[in-house]
Amino acid sequence: MKAASCKVLRFAEAWFSSQSRQTSHAGAAADAASGGTDGGPRARAAATFAASLKIEDVRRTYGDATALNGVSLDVAPGEIVCLLGPSGCGKTTMLRVVSGIERPSSGRVLINGSEVAGPNRYVPPEDRSIGLMFQDFALFPHLNILDNVAFGLRSLAPDVREKSARAILDRVGLAGFADAYPSTLSGGQQQRVALARAIVPRPAVMLMDEPFSGLDIQLRDAMQEETLALLRETRATSLIVTHNPEEAMRLGDRIVVMNRGRIVQQGTTETLYRNPASLFVARLFSEINEIPVRVQGGRVATAAATFAAPGLQDGQAAVLCLRERSIEITPASANGSDKLKGRITDIKFLGDVTRVDIAVEGFEQIVKARVAEAGGLQKGSEIKVSLPPEAGLVFPAD
């Protein structure tokens, strides 16, 4: 086994051992609504007592490097928040600070209004009622599935521990695999076991670090739905780290976008898509054409349409972002003064959509559009192009 994997397993063992010390009989007992087996009706997971989570002006530095730079965030009880951003933006560091694995250099972390990390107090991880799901699952290879799930319940009586573990395995559809070992399971089944193990002690706050990154696309979609359903049932306050915007949009009640150790924007999926605060955020949530422009009179003009440029000064260099999915294509014979002549230079079928590269009258660069139905379009076709108001966003040039 690789040294890195051994290190993760050792940490997981220490983590779940600490969790077993805080698990009470009432908190871990499963609330089974039905006694289904694998392939049949599943039990419902037991609900937890969701906690509020508050992060106040947290900084985390490593020598001269700053991983978190004054981060503040409030998470309501039972809310699912996704931390989204590129590698190195600070999202995993925030998870580690909240869990207690790392201490903040300054600032505070509060769970249910009680300070668990700050200048005056530090509560160890085992006393925070935190559930942690590791990126690579960190299942114990020498334990069967039932014992893996029950590992964090060792403070309970053996019969209660086994009953609770079997109930949550039933909920995730793995009741028939209790005696199997992790090496015999598929990636999706291992992910379910890891989720069951993390949720069975009924933590007040659930932390998940890119839990779906190791799964293929089809399996990832199914497991996202399964995980979301389980988190809703248990009502655990949840922070989920991801670098995948679509995953964040699917899972989160709210998305928090991070870059360079700071929160750059947060809100609902619709808010971030329709009103991105920066070019960085716009790039995350839309396929866009980026066209250099100059602001005049608070607006930027193209041959087809004019777009507002709020907050930008006359003459300022800016970037006009044209959403590929909002660009409209019509036959060359279509009427309308707002339509520009275009010629298709390339066309690619991408499954649900077709991407069309267009040389558009009045634009120096190729404009890319995504359409649901390509019809009779082909390379070299003459078409008309229009840009509705929702197609354009204007930001200061980087």
VEXZA-593076 format. One record per residue (C-alpha): y, z, x; residue in one letter. Coordinates in nm, 3 decimals. Layout:
<Y:Y, Z:Z, X:X, milo:a>
...
//
This chain:
<Y:0.000, Z:0.000, X:0.000, milo:m>
<Y:0.347, Z:-0.086, X:0.132, milo:k>
<Y:0.561, Z:0.198, X:0.265, milo:a>
<Y:0.835, Z:0.130, X:0.008, milo:a>
<Y:0.585, Z:0.149, X:-0.278, milo:s>
<Y:0.445, Z:0.475, X:-0.141, milo:c>
<Y:0.795, Z:0.619, X:-0.124, milo:k>
<Y:0.864, Z:0.526, X:-0.488, milo:v>
<Y:0.532, Z:0.676, X:-0.599, milo:l>
<Y:0.603, Z:0.999, X:-0.413, milo:r>
<Y:0.942, Z:1.020, X:-0.578, milo:f>
<Y:0.793, Z:0.941, X:-0.920, milo:a>
<Y:0.535, Z:1.215, X:-0.874, milo:e>
<Y:0.806, Z:1.466, X:-0.785, milo:a>
<Y:1.021, Z:1.349, X:-1.075, milo:w>
<Y:0.757, Z:1.376, X:-1.345, milo:f>
<Y:0.630, Z:1.702, X:-1.200, milo:s>
<Y:0.980, Z:1.841, X:-1.246, milo:s>
<Y:0.993, Z:1.704, X:-1.599, milo:q>
<Y:0.675, Z:1.889, X:-1.690, milo:s>
<Y:0.847, Z:2.218, X:-1.610, milo:r>
<Y:1.110, Z:2.160, X:-1.878, milo:q>
<Y:0.889, Z:2.012, X:-2.151, milo:t>
<Y:0.840, Z:2.244, X:-2.447, milo:s>
<Y:0.564, Z:2.237, X:-2.704, milo:h>
<Y:0.805, Z:2.133, X:-2.979, milo:a>
<Y:0.979, Z:1.869, X:-2.768, milo:g>
<Y:0.664, Z:1.688, X:-2.664, milo:a>
<Y:0.454, Z:1.703, X:-2.978, milo:a>
<Y:0.408, Z:1.354, X:-3.120, milo:a>
<Y:0.530, Z:1.277, X:-3.469, milo:d>
<Y:0.254, Z:1.035, X:-3.568, milo:a>
<Y:0.314, Z:0.864, X:-3.899, milo:a>
<Y:-0.017, Z:0.680, X:-3.890, milo:s>
<Y:-0.324, Z:0.683, X:-3.672, milo:g>
<Y:-0.352, Z:0.318, X:-3.583, milo:g>
<Y:-0.543, Z:0.188, X:-3.281, milo:t>
<Y:-0.461, Z:-0.096, X:-3.049, milo:d>
<Y:-0.413, Z:-0.410, X:-3.258, milo:g>
<Y:-0.368, Z:-0.214, X:-3.582, milo:g>
<Y:-0.078, Z:-0.016, X:-3.735, milo:p>
<Y:0.104, Z:0.193, X:-3.479, milo:r>
<Y:0.233, Z:0.546, X:-3.501, milo:a>
<Y:0.602, Z:0.616, X:-3.487, milo:r>
<Y:0.743, Z:0.783, X:-3.179, milo:a>
<Y:0.880, Z:1.134, X:-3.211, milo:a>
<Y:1.257, Z:1.165, X:-3.238, milo:a>
<Y:1.452, Z:1.355, X:-2.978, milo:t>
<Y:1.781, Z:1.543, X:-2.991, milo:f>
<Y:2.021, Z:1.282, X:-2.859, milo:a>
<Y:2.294, Z:1.406, X:-2.627, milo:a>
<Y:2.640, Z:1.281, X:-2.545, milo:s>
<Y:2.696, Z:1.163, X:-2.187, milo:l>
<Y:3.035, Z:1.176, X:-2.017, milo:k>
<Y:3.120, Z:1.043, X:-1.672, milo:i>
<Y:3.465, Z:1.149, X:-1.551, milo:e>
<Y:3.639, Z:0.972, X:-1.261, milo:d>
<Y:3.322, Z:0.963, X:-1.050, milo:v>
<Y:3.336, Z:0.839, X:-0.692, milo:r>
<Y:3.039, Z:0.794, X:-0.462, milo:r>
<Y:3.096, Z:0.703, X:-0.099, milo:t>
<Y:2.865, Z:0.646, X:0.196, milo:y>
<Y:3.077, Z:0.683, X:0.506, milo:g>
<Y:3.345, Z:0.415, X:0.479, milo:d>
<Y:3.162, Z:0.229, X:0.199, milo:a>
<Y:3.252, Z:0.303, X:-0.165, milo:t>
<Y:2.975, Z:0.248, X:-0.420, milo:a>
<Y:3.158, Z:0.402, X:-0.719, milo:l>
<Y:3.536, Z:0.402, X:-0.731, milo:n>
<Y:3.672, Z:0.626, X:-1.005, milo:g>
<Y:3.426, Z:0.541, X:-1.284, milo:v>
<Y:3.475, Z:0.699, X:-1.628, milo:s>
<Y:3.247, Z:0.638, X:-1.926, milo:l>
<Y:3.166, Z:0.809, X:-2.257, milo:d>
<Y:2.830, Z:0.745, X:-2.424, milo:v>
<Y:2.779, Z:0.871, X:-2.778, milo:a>
<Y:2.457, Z:1.048, X:-2.887, milo:p>
<Y:2.189, Z:0.789, X:-2.958, milo:g>
<Y:2.397, Z:0.500, X:-2.821, milo:e>
<Y:2.234, Z:0.235, X:-2.602, milo:i>
<Y:2.469, Z:0.119, X:-2.326, milo:v>
<Y:2.385, Z:-0.158, X:-2.080, milo:c>
<Y:2.540, Z:-0.154, X:-1.732, milo:l>
<Y:2.584, Z:-0.517, X:-1.632, milo:l>
<Y:2.693, Z:-0.667, X:-1.304, milo:g>
<Y:2.582, Z:-0.836, X:-0.981, milo:p>
<Y:2.379, Z:-0.668, X:-0.709, milo:s>
<Y:2.583, Z:-0.409, X:-0.522, milo:g>
<Y:2.836, Z:-0.350, X:-0.801, milo:c>
<Y:2.747, Z:0.019, X:-0.837, milo:g>
<Y:2.540, Z:0.022, X:-1.156, milo:k>
<Y:2.224, Z:0.166, X:-1.001, milo:t>
<Y:2.428, Z:0.420, X:-0.805, milo:t>
<Y:2.576, Z:0.537, X:-1.137, milo:m>
<Y:2.225, Z:0.582, X:-1.276, milo:l>
<Y:2.126, Z:0.786, X:-0.972, milo:r>
<Y:2.432, Z:1.008, X:-1.005, milo:v>
<Y:2.368, Z:1.068, X:-1.376, milo:v>
<Y:2.002, Z:1.150, X:-1.309, milo:s>
<Y:2.087, Z:1.396, X:-1.033, milo:g>
<Y:1.909, Z:1.200, X:-0.760, milo:i>
<Y:2.250, Z:1.174, X:-0.590, milo:e>
<Y:2.557, Z:1.393, X:-0.608, milo:r>
<Y:2.899, Z:1.240, X:-0.677, milo:p>
<Y:3.151, Z:1.255, X:-0.394, milo:s>
<Y:3.405, Z:1.355, X:-0.657, milo:s>
<Y:3.435, Z:1.359, X:-1.036, milo:g>
<Y:3.207, Z:1.508, X:-1.300, milo:r>
<Y:2.903, Z:1.427, X:-1.513, milo:v>
<Y:2.858, Z:1.611, X:-1.844, milo:l>
<Y:2.562, Z:1.607, X:-2.082, milo:i>
<Y:2.639, Z:1.741, X:-2.430, milo:n>
<Y:2.966, Z:1.877, X:-2.297, milo:g>
<Y:2.798, Z:2.079, X:-2.021, milo:s>
<Y:2.879, Z:1.991, X:-1.660, milo:e>
<Y:2.567, Z:1.890, X:-1.467, milo:v>
<Y:2.745, Z:1.750, X:-1.161, milo:a>
<Y:3.092, Z:1.822, X:-1.034, milo:g>
<Y:3.300, Z:2.021, X:-0.789, milo:p>
<Y:3.188, Z:2.354, X:-0.935, milo:n>
<Y:2.833, Z:2.293, X:-1.051, milo:r>
<Y:2.521, Z:2.094, X:-0.974, milo:y>
<Y:2.221, Z:2.097, X:-1.207, milo:v>
<Y:1.898, Z:1.964, X:-1.050, milo:p>
<Y:1.730, Z:1.663, X:-1.215, milo:p>
<Y:1.449, Z:1.867, X:-1.368, milo:e>
<Y:1.697, Z:2.070, X:-1.574, milo:d>
<Y:1.898, Z:1.780, X:-1.718, milo:r>
<Y:1.657, Z:1.654, X:-1.988, milo:s>
<Y:1.670, Z:1.307, X:-1.834, milo:i>
<Y:1.403, Z:1.038, X:-1.869, milo:g>
<Y:1.381, Z:0.782, X:-1.588, milo:l>
<Y:1.202, Z:0.448, X:-1.593, milo:m>
<Y:1.163, Z:0.294, X:-1.250, milo:f>
<Y:1.221, Z:-0.074, X:-1.176, milo:q>
<Y:0.864, Z:-0.130, X:-1.050, milo:d>
<Y:0.707, Z:0.112, X:-1.306, milo:f>
<Y:0.568, Z:0.345, X:-1.030, milo:a>
<Y:0.239, Z:0.414, X:-1.208, milo:l>
<Y:-0.008, Z:0.632, X:-1.021, milo:f>
<Y:-0.299, Z:0.406, X:-0.920, milo:p>
<Y:-0.551, Z:0.693, X:-0.889, milo:h>
<Y:-0.490, Z:0.815, X:-1.247, milo:l>
<Y:-0.609, Z:0.649, X:-1.564, milo:n>
<Y:-0.355, Z:0.545, X:-1.828, milo:i>
<Y:-0.390, Z:0.861, X:-2.036, milo:l>
<Y:-0.332, Z:1.082, X:-1.731, milo:d>
<Y:-0.038, Z:0.869, X:-1.618, milo:n>
<Y:0.134, Z:0.920, X:-1.952, milo:v>
<Y:0.046, Z:1.289, X:-1.969, milo:a>
<Y:0.166, Z:1.359, X:-1.613, milo:f>
<Y:0.502, Z:1.493, X:-1.725, milo:g>
<Y:0.347, Z:1.719, X:-1.991, milo:l>
<Y:0.147, Z:1.949, X:-1.763, milo:r>
<Y:0.328, Z:2.258, X:-1.887, milo:s>
<Y:0.162, Z:2.211, X:-2.227, milo:l>
<Y:-0.181, Z:2.326, X:-2.334, milo:a>
<Y:-0.444, Z:2.059, X:-2.247, milo:p>
<Y:-0.520, Z:1.972, X:-2.610, milo:d>
<Y:-0.151, Z:1.936, X:-2.699, milo:v>
<Y:-0.087, Z:1.732, X:-2.384, milo:r>
<Y:-0.368, Z:1.491, X:-2.463, milo:e>
<Y:-0.268, Z:1.460, X:-2.829, milo:k>
<Y:0.092, Z:1.379, X:-2.735, milo:s>
<Y:-0.012, Z:1.125, X:-2.472, milo:a>
<Y:-0.256, Z:0.951, X:-2.706, milo:r>
<Y:0.004, Z:0.937, X:-2.983, milo:a>
<Y:0.262, Z:0.760, X:-2.764, milo:i>
<Y:-0.006, Z:0.522, X:-2.629, milo:l>
<Y:-0.088, Z:0.440, X:-2.989, milo:d>
<Y:0.280, Z:0.369, X:-3.053, milo:r>
<Y:0.302, Z:0.118, X:-2.767, milo:v>
<Y:-0.026, Z:-0.049, X:-2.866, milo:g>
<Y:-0.238, Z:0.078, X:-2.577, milo:l>
<Y:-0.459, Z:0.338, X:-2.745, milo:a>
<Y:-0.766, Z:0.141, X:-2.641, milo:g>
<Y:-0.667, Z:0.150, X:-2.272, milo:f>
<Y:-0.653, Z:0.529, X:-2.226, milo:a>
<Y:-0.943, Z:0.530, X:-1.977, milo:d>
<Y:-0.834, Z:0.216, X:-1.789, milo:a>
<Y:-0.649, Z:0.217, X:-1.457, milo:y>
<Y:-0.311, Z:0.054, X:-1.382, milo:p>
<Y:-0.462, Z:-0.216, X:-1.159, milo:s>
<Y:-0.658, Z:-0.356, X:-1.455, milo:t>
<Y:-0.351, Z:-0.398, X:-1.676, milo:l>
<Y:-0.112, Z:-0.690, X:-1.706, milo:s>
<Y:0.254, Z:-0.657, X:-1.614, milo:g>
<Y:0.356, Z:-0.614, X:-1.976, milo:g>
<Y:0.092, Z:-0.347, X:-2.034, milo:q>
<Y:0.204, Z:-0.159, X:-1.723, milo:q>
<Y:0.562, Z:-0.174, X:-1.850, milo:q>
<Y:0.453, Z:-0.018, X:-2.179, milo:r>
<Y:0.272, Z:0.261, X:-1.995, milo:v>
<Y:0.580, Z:0.334, X:-1.784, milo:a>
<Y:0.796, Z:0.341, X:-2.096, milo:l>
<Y:0.552, Z:0.571, X:-2.275, milo:a>
<Y:0.541, Z:0.808, X:-1.977, milo:r>
<Y:0.919, Z:0.827, X:-1.959, milo:a>
<Y:0.975, Z:0.880, X:-2.332, milo:i>
<Y:0.690, Z:1.120, X:-2.419, milo:v>
<Y:0.873, Z:1.437, X:-2.293, milo:p>
<Y:1.149, Z:1.342, X:-2.541, milo:r>
<Y:1.444, Z:1.336, X:-2.300, milo:p>
<Y:1.797, Z:1.370, X:-2.437, milo:a>
<Y:1.915, Z:1.087, X:-2.208, milo:v>
<Y:1.702, Z:0.788, X:-2.106, milo:m>
<Y:1.783, Z:0.596, X:-1.785, milo:l>
<Y:1.625, Z:0.256, X:-1.714, milo:m>
<Y:1.677, Z:0.060, X:-1.392, milo:d>
<Y:1.620, Z:-0.314, X:-1.451, milo:e>
<Y:1.294, Z:-0.242, X:-1.637, milo:p>
<Y:1.219, Z:-0.606, X:-1.723, milo:f>
<Y:1.304, Z:-0.779, X:-1.393, milo:s>
<Y:0.939, Z:-0.818, X:-1.288, milo:g>
<Y:0.820, Z:-0.985, X:-1.609, milo:l>
<Y:0.803, Z:-1.356, X:-1.693, milo:d>
<Y:1.042, Z:-1.492, X:-1.955, milo:i>
<Y:0.805, Z:-1.493, X:-2.255, milo:q>
<Y:0.675, Z:-1.144, X:-2.183, milo:l>
<Y:1.025, Z:-1.015, X:-2.108, milo:r>
<Y:1.151, Z:-1.113, X:-2.453, milo:d>
<Y:0.863, Z:-0.937, X:-2.626, milo:a>
<Y:0.897, Z:-0.622, X:-2.417, milo:m>
<Y:1.272, Z:-0.606, X:-2.475, milo:q>
<Y:1.213, Z:-0.601, X:-2.850, milo:e>
<Y:0.937, Z:-0.340, X:-2.813, milo:e>
<Y:1.153, Z:-0.119, X:-2.591, milo:t>
<Y:1.453, Z:-0.146, X:-2.819, milo:l>
<Y:1.243, Z:-0.046, X:-3.120, milo:a>
<Y:1.107, Z:0.258, X:-2.936, milo:l>
<Y:1.451, Z:0.370, X:-2.819, milo:l>
<Y:1.581, Z:0.341, X:-3.176, milo:r>
<Y:1.292, Z:0.550, X:-3.305, milo:e>
<Y:1.334, Z:0.825, X:-3.049, milo:t>
<Y:1.716, Z:0.814, X:-3.077, milo:r>
<Y:1.750, Z:0.890, X:-2.705, milo:a>
<Y:2.093, Z:0.822, X:-2.557, milo:t>
<Y:2.023, Z:0.536, X:-2.316, milo:s>
<Y:2.173, Z:0.374, X:-2.006, milo:l>
<Y:2.002, Z:0.048, X:-1.907, milo:i>
<Y:2.087, Z:-0.126, X:-1.580, milo:v>
<Y:2.059, Z:-0.505, X:-1.577, milo:t>
<Y:2.204, Z:-0.808, X:-1.401, milo:h>
<Y:2.102, Z:-1.036, X:-1.691, milo:n>
<Y:2.383, Z:-1.094, X:-1.948, milo:p>
<Y:2.144, Z:-1.215, X:-2.218, milo:e>
<Y:1.933, Z:-0.903, X:-2.175, milo:e>
<Y:2.242, Z:-0.684, X:-2.204, milo:a>
<Y:2.353, Z:-0.870, X:-2.517, milo:m>
<Y:2.012, Z:-0.824, X:-2.676, milo:r>
<Y:1.967, Z:-0.454, X:-2.598, milo:l>
<Y:2.305, Z:-0.286, X:-2.584, milo:g>
<Y:2.515, Z:-0.135, X:-2.861, milo:d>
<Y:2.783, Z:-0.165, X:-2.595, milo:r>
<Y:2.799, Z:-0.345, X:-2.262, milo:i>
<Y:2.979, Z:-0.203, X:-1.959, milo:v>
<Y:3.060, Z:-0.470, X:-1.699, milo:v>
<Y:3.089, Z:-0.348, X:-1.340, milo:m>
<Y:3.216, Z:-0.510, X:-1.023, milo:n>
<Y:3.283, Z:-0.361, X:-0.681, milo:r>
<Y:3.225, Z:-0.006, X:-0.793, milo:g>
<Y:3.454, Z:-0.020, X:-1.097, milo:r>
<Y:3.422, Z:-0.081, X:-1.469, milo:i>
<Y:3.612, Z:-0.405, X:-1.533, milo:v>
<Y:3.553, Z:-0.430, X:-1.909, milo:q>
<Y:3.342, Z:-0.272, X:-2.180, milo:q>
<Y:3.281, Z:-0.345, X:-2.546, milo:g>
<Y:3.045, Z:-0.507, X:-2.792, milo:t>
<Y:2.871, Z:-0.835, X:-2.719, milo:t>
<Y:3.109, Z:-1.024, X:-2.947, milo:e>
<Y:3.417, Z:-0.869, X:-2.786, milo:t>
<Y:3.309, Z:-0.958, X:-2.434, milo:l>
<Y:3.212, Z:-1.311, X:-2.533, milo:y>
<Y:3.520, Z:-1.394, X:-2.739, milo:r>
<Y:3.778, Z:-1.199, X:-2.541, milo:n>
<Y:3.674, Z:-1.166, X:-2.176, milo:p>
<Y:3.938, Z:-0.978, X:-1.978, milo:a>
<Y:3.893, Z:-1.180, X:-1.660, milo:s>
<Y:3.742, Z:-1.494, X:-1.515, milo:l>
<Y:3.465, Z:-1.276, X:-1.369, milo:f>
<Y:3.360, Z:-1.160, X:-1.717, milo:v>
<Y:3.395, Z:-1.508, X:-1.867, milo:a>
<Y:3.154, Z:-1.644, X:-1.607, milo:r>
<Y:2.896, Z:-1.382, X:-1.703, milo:l>
<Y:2.887, Z:-1.462, X:-2.074, milo:f>
<Y:2.948, Z:-1.837, X:-2.098, milo:s>
<Y:2.864, Z:-2.161, X:-1.924, milo:e>
<Y:3.213, Z:-2.287, X:-1.847, milo:i>
<Y:3.403, Z:-2.573, X:-1.690, milo:n>
<Y:3.671, Z:-2.436, X:-1.456, milo:e>
<Y:3.978, Z:-2.658, X:-1.434, milo:i>
<Y:4.279, Z:-2.572, X:-1.213, milo:p>
<Y:4.607, Z:-2.585, X:-1.409, milo:v>
<Y:4.971, Z:-2.466, X:-1.404, milo:r>
<Y:5.128, Z:-2.254, X:-1.674, milo:v>
<Y:5.435, Z:-2.387, X:-1.853, milo:q>
<Y:5.606, Z:-2.203, X:-2.137, milo:g>
<Y:5.320, Z:-1.957, X:-2.175, milo:g>
<Y:5.067, Z:-2.234, X:-2.226, milo:r>
<Y:4.858, Z:-2.488, X:-2.041, milo:v>
<Y:4.830, Z:-2.842, X:-2.170, milo:a>
<Y:4.548, Z:-3.094, X:-2.146, milo:t>
<Y:4.527, Z:-3.449, X:-2.270, milo:a>
<Y:4.336, Z:-3.325, X:-2.577, milo:a>
<Y:4.473, Z:-2.978, X:-2.658, milo:a>
<Y:4.707, Z:-2.699, X:-2.554, milo:t>
<Y:4.586, Z:-2.345, X:-2.487, milo:f>
<Y:4.775, Z:-2.016, X:-2.481, milo:a>
<Y:4.814, Z:-1.839, X:-2.145, milo:a>
<Y:4.930, Z:-1.489, X:-2.243, milo:p>
<Y:5.074, Z:-1.274, X:-1.967, milo:g>
<Y:5.104, Z:-1.558, X:-1.715, milo:l>
<Y:5.436, Z:-1.676, X:-1.572, milo:q>
<Y:5.574, Z:-2.028, X:-1.571, milo:d>
<Y:5.450, Z:-2.224, X:-1.273, milo:g>
<Y:5.169, Z:-1.977, X:-1.203, milo:q>
<Y:4.838, Z:-2.122, X:-1.085, milo:a>
<Y:4.566, Z:-2.062, X:-1.340, milo:a>
<Y:4.214, Z:-2.163, X:-1.437, milo:v>
<Y:4.138, Z:-2.322, X:-1.772, milo:l>
<Y:3.784, Z:-2.235, X:-1.876, milo:c>
<Y:3.628, Z:-2.475, X:-2.123, milo:l>
<Y:3.311, Z:-2.340, X:-2.281, milo:r>
<Y:3.037, Z:-2.600, X:-2.254, milo:e>
<Y:2.894, Z:-2.509, X:-2.594, milo:r>
<Y:3.230, Z:-2.543, X:-2.772, milo:s>
<Y:3.315, Z:-2.896, X:-2.658, milo:i>
<Y:3.261, Z:-3.141, X:-2.943, milo:e>
<Y:3.116, Z:-3.487, X:-2.895, milo:i>
<Y:3.141, Z:-3.766, X:-3.155, milo:t>
<Y:3.061, Z:-4.138, X:-3.155, milo:p>
<Y:3.306, Z:-4.371, X:-2.981, milo:a>
<Y:3.407, Z:-4.510, X:-3.323, milo:s>
<Y:3.530, Z:-4.168, X:-3.448, milo:a>
<Y:3.895, Z:-4.144, X:-3.551, milo:n>
<Y:4.140, Z:-3.867, X:-3.459, milo:g>
<Y:4.440, Z:-3.833, X:-3.231, milo:s>
<Y:4.293, Z:-3.517, X:-3.076, milo:d>
<Y:3.987, Z:-3.703, X:-2.949, milo:k>
<Y:3.966, Z:-3.841, X:-2.598, milo:l>
<Y:3.758, Z:-4.128, X:-2.473, milo:k>
<Y:3.463, Z:-4.034, X:-2.256, milo:g>
<Y:3.160, Z:-4.181, X:-2.087, milo:r>
<Y:2.834, Z:-3.998, X:-2.023, milo:i>
<Y:2.754, Z:-3.986, X:-1.651, milo:t>
<Y:2.439, Z:-3.777, X:-1.679, milo:d>
<Y:2.228, Z:-3.612, X:-1.947, milo:i>
<Y:1.963, Z:-3.340, X:-1.914, milo:k>
<Y:1.732, Z:-3.206, X:-2.182, milo:f>
<Y:1.711, Z:-2.824, X:-2.146, milo:l>
<Y:1.493, Z:-2.737, X:-2.445, milo:g>
<Y:1.711, Z:-2.581, X:-2.715, milo:d>
<Y:2.018, Z:-2.767, X:-2.588, milo:v>
<Y:2.104, Z:-3.082, X:-2.399, milo:t>
<Y:2.363, Z:-3.074, X:-2.121, milo:r>
<Y:2.586, Z:-3.377, X:-2.108, milo:v>
<Y:2.809, Z:-3.462, X:-1.810, milo:d>
<Y:3.113, Z:-3.659, X:-1.921, milo:i>
<Y:3.391, Z:-3.849, X:-1.746, milo:a>
<Y:3.678, Z:-3.768, X:-1.984, milo:v>
<Y:4.007, Z:-3.953, X:-2.011, milo:e>
<Y:4.285, Z:-3.737, X:-1.863, milo:g>
<Y:4.053, Z:-3.509, X:-1.658, milo:f>
<Y:3.998, Z:-3.557, X:-1.286, milo:e>
<Y:3.665, Z:-3.372, X:-1.279, milo:q>
<Y:3.345, Z:-3.421, X:-1.472, milo:i>
<Y:3.334, Z:-3.211, X:-1.791, milo:v>
<Y:3.002, Z:-3.058, X:-1.891, milo:k>
<Y:2.908, Z:-2.998, X:-2.256, milo:a>
<Y:2.601, Z:-2.848, X:-2.424, milo:r>
<Y:2.493, Z:-2.990, X:-2.758, milo:v>
<Y:2.211, Z:-2.892, X:-2.991, milo:a>
<Y:2.127, Z:-3.250, X:-3.089, milo:e>
<Y:2.159, Z:-3.531, X:-2.838, milo:a>
<Y:2.089, Z:-3.801, X:-3.098, milo:g>
<Y:2.102, Z:-4.144, X:-2.941, milo:g>
<Y:2.312, Z:-4.031, X:-2.645, milo:l>
<Y:2.213, Z:-4.166, X:-2.308, milo:q>
<Y:2.363, Z:-4.215, X:-1.965, milo:k>
<Y:2.648, Z:-4.466, X:-1.982, milo:g>
<Y:2.719, Z:-4.411, X:-2.355, milo:s>
<Y:3.083, Z:-4.428, X:-2.463, milo:e>
<Y:3.183, Z:-4.128, X:-2.677, milo:i>
<Y:3.480, Z:-3.929, X:-2.804, milo:k>
<Y:3.551, Z:-3.571, X:-2.693, milo:v>
<Y:3.756, Z:-3.299, X:-2.866, milo:s>
<Y:3.845, Z:-2.946, X:-2.756, milo:l>
<Y:3.880, Z:-2.696, X:-3.044, milo:p>
<Y:4.094, Z:-2.383, X:-2.981, milo:p>
<Y:3.789, Z:-2.160, X:-2.926, milo:e>
<Y:3.674, Z:-2.383, X:-2.640, milo:a>
<Y:3.947, Z:-2.275, X:-2.398, milo:g>
<Y:4.031, Z:-1.956, X:-2.207, milo:l>
<Y:4.306, Z:-1.924, X:-1.945, milo:v>
<Y:4.301, Z:-1.680, X:-1.652, milo:f>
<Y:4.499, Z:-1.637, X:-1.330, milo:p>
<Y:4.353, Z:-1.831, X:-1.042, milo:a>
<Y:4.131, Z:-1.620, X:-0.812, milo:d>
//
